[in-house]
Amino acid sequence: MSTPIRIDADVKLDSKILTDVAEALEPHADQMFKQRKGRWIAVVELAHVERTEPGPDEEKNPTVKLRVTDLEIAAGAVYEDEVRRLMRELYQRRTADGTLDEHAA
C-alpha cells in the first residue's frame, strides 16, 4: 500500500453565499442576529472553488478555497442530537488511524 502524499495547504472559505444556502439560512436569520454568541449545528456540503500554488521562491503554503454549496441547519433538539451523534461517529473514524478501533472504520 502506498503512502499518501501530504500537502500542508491552507483552507479558506469563500464568502459568496449561493441562493439555496441563503434560503436554508433565512428561517434562522432573526435568531442568529439576536444571539450574539449563538451556535447552530448543520449539515454542510463544500465544493472546491479555487486552488493557489505558490511559486518555487515563495514561502507560502498552497491554498484551497471552498464554498458552501448546500446547507441544512438542525432545527430542534432531536435533530441536533442526531447530527452531533453523527459528528462524533465521523470524528472517531477520522482519528482511529493506528488505534485498536481502526478495523471498525
Buried (B, 14 or more C-beta within 10 A) or exposed (E): EEEEEEEEEEEEEBEEBBEEBEEBBEEBEEEEEEEEEEEEBBBEEBEEBEEEEEEEEEEEBEBBBBBBBBBBBBBEEEBBEEBEEEEEEEEEEEEBEEEEEEEEE
